[in-house]
Amino acid sequence: MDPRQTADAVAQAMTSRDHAALMALYAEDIVFSSPVTAVRFTGRAEVGALMSHVLAGFQSWERTFVFTGDDECVFGARGRIGGHDIDLAEHFRLDPTGRVAEISIYGRPLAGIAAIAAIAAVTAPPLAARHGRNRERLVGRISRGLPGALARGDRLITRLAR
């Protein structure tokens, strides 16, 4: 699959919220860089668990532009998640077979990122459970506070800047 075909297939899977189709496009050792945290998610199983919640959280998602290179594609998307509008820029690097090997996502506004953080608050504790119940509880407590903090920060920064 060439980069344009991969970009089109990803867009189709996201638009139709087709988790299985999306997973079929990912390399086994995929690396996902989230707009919410500096921690990278690795492997199809971990990224797949995260993406199942992300797909369920989007009320709408549409690709707005796409650029492709030899082994990468960049596209913009506009969507609604958790009741908030969000604009995204997504960079995909492909492996030699055309599967997505690396994803980096950037987004705005902060309230939209907060909505993604709310999904992370649901997803993160089960992912952390692999390392024990205490870590699961700790991650749950920390991640539950992210959406509210980011949404309040967005409103405060806007007010202070005006």
Helices and strands as residue ranges (DSSP letters): H 3-16, H 19-24, E 26-33, E 40-42, H 44-57, E 58-68, E 72-81, E 84-94, E 100-108, H 110-128, G 129-131, H 133-161
